[in-house]
């Protein structure tokens, strides 16, 4: 005879099974999640699909994609993994390091990358093209300044658990080959650049002021210090004075701050995080010769763009995001990048300062968006 406990367990299992269906049909509001859940289309039933079981797998994905309360299920699952096992689910882009420092999977991959697909001659040719652009713009009292931006695994190397690392020797290829080869290439072609990696690694500031433990990107203050060095290189290259100050403080963070971007992507409750995050203020500008600037690169450029606007040192500031979308104006209105058109020339060719983002996790990838940008701008300047 089934006991009362058995009946309660059966009822509980039935409730768990029925709840997603009921919630879906009752249009119960789900918990919002960060990131993207890929939509699974309804599969076409075929004999071959059933025989090789691809139909069954596709139907399961479609069925689960249509259940209600998916957001709550994700949060419950991730919360249990985080608090009970200090881990994230298989396939998650977020990794939990020591002391609950969060990392992006791409940075862990970069840290453990070996030299197999790497071609140092490509980086040398890449640096030569930068040198050519920098020299031609310098002759016009304009500047082209590359910035080496570090990976988070470089800044928080001691927080990368040993179980995530490969035995590739010391220093790892990410230092010995990629980073140092890039610096040698830039130096050999006499390129003026900013090494923001060295700037942040050797800074006397508390590490969390430069890069938050729950952030994928550098802090507003870390970006400001890099932009301060960019301004110094601009003056060096053009002879035009561009003073840049950075005054840091701590303010109470909001859920939308970039310092919590990996925390949001974790989609879990009760994640450990700093309550206060870095803020930056600037003295009122005294310059009369205003400068226009364009940032070319990854999402790390957003912090540079915001600080440039906050400083009021620039006549205009724009972001060429991955050389696919141009963000302009106070509302950062997006427009597609269409090279070699009159509109592209009007938007790209006349800047006083170009800042090229060399994010170290990406710059060893052959034929990146940076190569295309150098080709496009170089051909127009010629």
C-alpha positions as CSV (number, residue, x, y, z in Angstrom):
1,X,0.0,0.0,0.0
2,X,1.4,3.5,-0.9
3,X,2.1,5.6,2.1
4,X,1.1,9.3,2.6
5,X,4.7,10.2,1.7
6,X,4.5,8.3,-1.6
7,X,1.3,10.1,-2.5
8,X,2.8,13.5,-1.7
9,X,5.9,12.7,-3.8
10,X,3.7,11.6,-6.8
11,X,1.6,14.8,-6.5
12,X,4.7,16.9,-6.3
13,X,6.1,15.3,-9.4
14,X,2.9,15.8,-11.3
15,X,2.7,19.4,-10.2
16,X,6.2,20.0,-11.5
17,X,5.4,18.4,-14.8
18,X,2.1,20.2,-15.3
19,X,3.2,23.7,-14.1
20,X,5.2,24.7,-17.2
21,X,2.2,23.7,-19.5
22,X,-0.3,25.6,-17.2
23,X,2.0,28.7,-17.0
24,X,2.4,28.7,-20.8
25,X,-1.3,28.5,-21.5
26,X,-2.2,31.0,-18.7
27,X,0.4,33.5,-20.1
28,X,2.1,33.7,-16.7
29,X,4.8,36.3,-16.8
30,X,8.2,34.6,-16.8
31,X,11.5,35.7,-15.1
32,X,13.6,37.8,-17.5
33,X,17.0,36.4,-18.3
34,X,20.2,37.9,-19.8
35,X,21.7,36.5,-22.9
36,X,20.0,34.8,-25.8
37,X,18.0,31.5,-25.9
38,X,18.1,30.2,-29.4
39,X,14.7,29.5,-30.9
40,X,14.2,25.9,-31.9
41,X,11.9,25.5,-35.0
42,X,9.4,22.7,-35.3
43,X,11.2,19.8,-37.1
44,X,9.9,18.1,-40.2
45,X,9.0,14.4,-39.6
46,X,11.0,12.2,-41.9
47,X,11.9,8.5,-41.9
48,X,15.6,9.3,-42.1
49,X,15.3,11.8,-39.2
50,X,13.6,9.1,-37.0
51,X,16.1,6.5,-38.0
52,X,19.2,8.6,-37.1
53,X,17.4,10.1,-34.1
54,X,17.9,13.7,-35.3
55,X,14.2,14.2,-35.4
56,X,13.8,13.1,-31.8
57,X,16.6,15.5,-30.6
58,X,15.1,18.4,-32.6
59,X,11.6,17.7,-31.4
60,X,12.8,17.6,-27.8
61,X,14.5,21.0,-28.3
62,X,11.4,22.5,-29.9
63,X,9.2,21.1,-27.1
64,X,11.4,22.4,-24.3
65,X,11.6,25.8,-26.0
66,X,7.9,26.2,-25.8
67,X,7.4,25.4,-22.1
68,X,6.4,28.1,-19.7
69,X,8.5,29.5,-16.7
70,X,11.7,28.8,-18.6
71,X,13.4,31.8,-17.1
72,X,12.6,30.7,-13.5
73,X,13.8,27.2,-14.4
74,X,17.1,28.6,-15.6
75,X,17.5,30.8,-12.5
76,X,16.8,27.9,-10.1
77,X,19.2,25.6,-12.0
78,X,22.0,28.1,-12.1
79,X,21.4,29.2,-8.5
80,X,21.8,25.6,-7.2
81,X,24.9,25.1,-9.3
82,X,26.4,28.3,-8.1
83,X,25.8,27.9,-4.3
84,X,26.1,24.1,-4.0
85,X,28.9,23.3,-6.4
86,X,30.6,26.7,-7.3
87,X,30.0,25.9,-10.9
88,X,27.9,26.8,-14.0
89,X,26.1,24.5,-16.3
90,X,27.9,22.8,-19.2
91,X,28.0,25.1,-22.2
92,X,27.7,28.3,-20.1
93,X,29.8,31.3,-21.3
94,X,30.5,32.3,-17.7
95,X,33.0,30.5,-15.5
96,X,33.4,30.9,-11.7
97,X,36.9,31.3,-10.6
98,X,38.5,31.5,-7.1
99,X,36.9,33.9,-4.6
100,X,33.9,34.0,-6.9
101,X,35.7,36.0,-9.6
102,X,33.7,35.5,-12.9
103,X,35.4,34.9,-16.2
104,X,34.2,34.7,-19.8
105,X,34.9,31.4,-21.5
106,X,36.7,33.2,-24.4
107,X,39.3,34.5,-22.0
108,X,39.9,31.1,-20.4
109,X,40.3,29.7,-23.9
110,X,42.8,32.5,-24.8
111,X,44.8,31.9,-21.6
112,X,45.2,28.2,-22.5
113,X,45.8,28.7,-26.2
114,X,48.9,27.2,-27.7
115,X,50.9,28.4,-30.7
116,X,49.7,25.8,-33.3
117,X,47.6,28.1,-35.6
118,X,49.6,31.2,-34.9
119,X,51.6,33.0,-37.6
120,X,53.9,35.8,-36.3
121,X,54.5,37.1,-39.8
122,X,50.8,38.1,-39.9
123,X,51.2,40.3,-36.8
124,X,54.3,41.9,-38.3
125,X,52.5,42.8,-41.5
126,X,49.6,44.0,-39.4
127,X,51.9,46.3,-37.4
128,X,53.5,47.6,-40.7
129,X,50.0,48.7,-41.9
130,X,49.4,50.4,-38.6
131,X,52.7,52.2,-38.9
132,X,51.9,53.4,-42.4
133,X,48.5,54.8,-41.4
134,X,50.0,56.4,-38.3
135,X,52.7,58.1,-40.3
136,X,50.4,59.5,-43.0
137,X,47.9,60.8,-40.4
138,X,50.8,62.3,-38.4
139,X,51.8,64.3,-41.4
140,X,48.4,65.9,-41.3
141,X,48.6,66.6,-37.5
142,X,46.1,63.7,-36.9
143,X,46.7,60.5,-34.9
144,X,46.1,56.8,-35.2
145,X,46.7,55.1,-31.8
146,X,46.5,51.4,-31.2
147,X,45.7,50.2,-27.6
148,X,46.6,46.8,-26.3
149,X,43.7,45.8,-24.0
150,X,44.2,42.9,-21.6
151,X,42.1,39.8,-21.1
152,X,40.6,39.4,-17.7
153,X,42.7,36.3,-17.2
154,X,45.7,38.6,-17.4
155,X,44.4,40.9,-14.7
156,X,43.0,38.1,-12.4
157,X,45.5,35.4,-13.3
158,X,45.8,34.2,-9.6
159,X,42.0,33.7,-9.6
160,X,42.1,31.2,-12.5
161,X,41.7,27.7,-10.9
162,X,44.4,25.2,-11.7
163,X,41.8,22.8,-13.1
164,X,41.2,25.2,-15.9
165,X,44.8,25.5,-17.0
166,X,46.9,23.5,-19.4
167,X,50.5,22.7,-18.7
168,X,52.0,24.9,-21.4
169,X,55.0,26.2,-19.5
170,X,55.9,29.5,-18.0
171,X,55.2,32.0,-19.3
172,X,52.2,30.6,-21.2
173,X,52.0,31.2,-25.0
174,X,49.4,33.9,-24.4
175,X,52.2,35.9,-22.9
176,X,55.3,34.6,-24.6
177,X,54.0,34.4,-28.2
178,X,50.9,36.6,-28.7
179,X,51.4,39.5,-26.4
180,X,55.1,39.9,-26.7
181,X,55.1,39.2,-30.4
182,X,52.6,42.0,-30.9
183,X,54.7,44.4,-28.8
184,X,57.9,43.4,-30.8
185,X,56.0,44.0,-34.1
186,X,54.7,47.4,-33.0
187,X,58.1,48.4,-31.6
188,X,60.1,47.2,-34.7
189,X,57.9,49.4,-36.9
190,X,58.2,52.4,-34.5
191,X,54.5,52.5,-33.8
192,X,53.4,54.8,-31.0
193,X,50.8,52.9,-29.0
194,X,49.3,52.4,-25.5
195,X,50.0,49.2,-23.6
196,X,46.9,49.2,-21.4
197,X,47.8,45.7,-20.3
198,X,51.0,46.9,-18.7
199,X,49.3,50.0,-17.4
200,X,46.7,48.0,-15.5
201,X,48.9,45.2,-14.3
202,X,51.5,47.5,-12.8
203,X,49.0,50.0,-11.4
204,X,49.1,50.8,-7.6
205,X,45.3,51.1,-7.6
206,X,43.2,48.3,-6.0
207,X,42.5,45.8,-8.7
208,X,38.7,46.1,-8.3
209,X,39.0,49.8,-9.1
210,X,40.4,48.9,-12.5
211,X,38.4,45.8,-13.3
212,X,35.4,44.4,-11.3
213,X,35.4,40.8,-10.1
214,X,32.0,40.3,-11.7
215,X,32.8,42.2,-14.9
216,X,33.9,41.0,-18.4
217,X,35.2,44.5,-19.2
218,X,37.4,47.0,-17.5
219,X,35.9,49.5,-15.2
220,X,35.1,53.1,-16.0
221,X,38.2,54.1,-14.2
222,X,40.4,51.6,-16.0
223,X,39.1,52.8,-19.3
224,X,39.7,56.4,-18.2
225,X,43.4,55.7,-17.4
226,X,43.8,54.1,-20.8
227,X,42.2,57.2,-22.5
228,X,44.5,59.4,-20.5
229,X,47.4,57.6,-22.1
230,X,45.7,57.8,-25.5
231,X,45.4,61.6,-25.1
232,X,49.1,61.8,-24.3
233,X,50.0,59.8,-27.4
234,X,47.8,62.1,-29.5
235,X,49.7,65.2,-28.2
236,X,53.0,63.4,-29.0
237,X,52.0,62.5,-32.5
238,X,50.3,65.8,-33.5
239,X,51.7,68.5,-31.4
240,X,48.2,69.4,-30.4
241,X,47.6,69.6,-26.7
242,X,45.0,67.2,-25.3
243,X,45.0,67.2,-21.5
244,X,43.0,64.4,-19.8
245,X,42.3,63.9,-16.1
246,X,40.8,61.0,-14.3
247,X,39.2,61.4,-10.8
248,X,38.0,58.2,-9.3
249,X,35.4,57.5,-6.6
250,X,33.1,54.7,-5.5
251,X,29.4,54.8,-6.0
252,X,26.6,52.4,-5.3
253,X,26.1,50.2,-8.3
254,X,23.0,49.6,-10.2
255,X,22.0,46.3,-11.9
256,X,22.8,47.9,-15.3
257,X,26.4,48.8,-14.6
258,X,29.0,47.1,-16.8
259,X,30.8,46.0,-13.6
260,X,28.0,43.4,-13.2
261,X,27.8,42.2,-16.8
262,X,29.0,38.7,-16.1
263,X,26.9,38.6,-12.9
264,X,23.8,39.3,-15.0
265,X,24.8,36.7,-17.6
266,X,25.1,34.1,-14.9
267,X,21.3,34.3,-14.4
268,X,21.3,33.2,-10.7
269,X,20.1,34.6,-7.4
270,X,22.4,35.6,-4.6
271,X,25.7,35.9,-6.6
272,X,28.5,37.5,-4.5
273,X,29.4,41.0,-5.8
274,X,30.8,44.3,-4.7
275,X,28.1,46.8,-3.7
276,X,30.1,49.8,-4.8
277,X,31.6,50.3,-8.3
278,X,34.1,52.8,-9.7
279,X,32.9,56.2,-11.0
280,X,34.9,58.8,-12.8
281,X,34.7,62.6,-12.9
282,X,36.6,65.2,-14.9
283,X,37.6,68.8,-14.5
284,X,35.9,71.2,-16.9
285,X,37.8,71.4,-20.2
286,X,40.0,74.4,-20.9
287,X,40.9,73.5,-24.5
288,X,39.7,75.5,-27.4
289,X,41.0,73.2,-30.2
290,X,38.4,70.5,-29.9
291,X,39.2,67.0,-31.2
292,X,37.1,64.4,-32.9
293,X,37.7,60.8,-32.0
294,X,36.6,57.4,-33.4
295,X,37.0,54.2,-31.5
296,X,37.4,51.1,-33.6
297,X,37.0,47.7,-32.0
298,X,35.1,45.5,-29.5
299,X,32.7,46.1,-26.6
300,X,35.7,47.4,-24.6
301,X,35.4,50.6,-26.6
302,X,32.0,51.4,-25.0
303,X,33.7,52.4,-21.8
304,X,36.2,54.6,-23.8
305,X,33.3,56.2,-25.7
306,X,31.3,57.0,-22.5
307,X,34.3,58.5,-20.8
308,X,35.2,60.6,-23.8
309,X,31.7,62.0,-23.8
310,X,31.8,62.5,-20.1
311,X,35.1,64.4,-20.3
312,X,33.8,67.0,-22.8
313,X,37.3,67.0,-24.3
314,X,36.1,66.0,-27.8
315,X,34.1,67.7,-30.5
316,X,32.6,64.4,-31.4
317,X,33.1,60.8,-30.3
318,X,31.9,57.7,-32.3
319,X,32.3,54.0,-32.1
320,X,32.9,51.7,-35.1
321,X,31.8,48.5,-33.4
322,X,33.6,45.5,-35.0
323,X,33.6,47.5,-38.2
324,X,30.0,46.5,-38.8
325,X,28.0,49.2,-37.0
326,X,28.7,52.9,-36.4
327,X,27.3,54.4,-33.2
328,X,27.0,58.2,-33.3
329,X,25.5,61.1,-31.5
330,X,24.3,61.5,-27.9
331,X,21.8,58.7,-28.3
332,X,24.4,56.4,-29.9
333,X,22.2,55.8,-33.0
334,X,23.4,52.8,-34.9
335,X,24.0,52.8,-38.7
336,X,25.5,50.0,-40.8
337,X,29.1,50.3,-41.9
338,X,29.2,50.3,-45.7
339,X,32.8,50.9,-46.9
340,X,33.7,52.8,-50.0
341,X,30.5,54.8,-50.2
342,X,30.2,58.6,-50.0
343,X,28.4,58.2,-46.6
344,X,31.3,56.1,-45.3
345,X,33.9,58.6,-46.4
346,X,32.0,61.5,-44.7
347,X,31.8,59.5,-41.5
348,X,35.3,57.9,-41.4
349,X,37.9,59.8,-43.2
350,X,38.1,63.1,-41.4
351,X,38.7,62.2,-37.7
352,X,41.4,63.9,-35.7
353,X,42.0,60.7,-33.6
354,X,41.5,57.0,-34.4
355,X,41.8,54.6,-31.5
356,X,42.3,51.0,-32.6
357,X,41.3,48.3,-30.0
358,X,43.8,45.5,-29.8
359,X,42.0,43.2,-27.3
360,X,44.5,40.5,-26.6
361,X,42.0,37.6,-26.6
362,X,41.1,38.4,-30.2
363,X,44.1,40.0,-32.0
364,X,45.8,36.7,-32.8
365,X,42.8,35.7,-35.0
366,X,43.6,35.9,-38.7
367,X,41.6,38.1,-41.0
368,X,39.7,39.9,-38.3
369,X,37.6,43.0,-38.6
370,X,40.7,45.0,-37.8
371,X,42.3,43.9,-41.0
372,X,39.3,45.0,-43.0
373,X,39.2,48.4,-41.3
374,X,42.9,49.0,-42.0
375,X,42.3,48.1,-45.7
376,X,39.3,50.4,-46.0
377,X,40.8,53.4,-44.3
378,X,44.2,52.9,-45.9
379,X,42.7,52.8,-49.4
380,X,40.8,56.0,-48.8
381,X,43.8,57.9,-47.4
382,X,45.9,56.8,-50.4
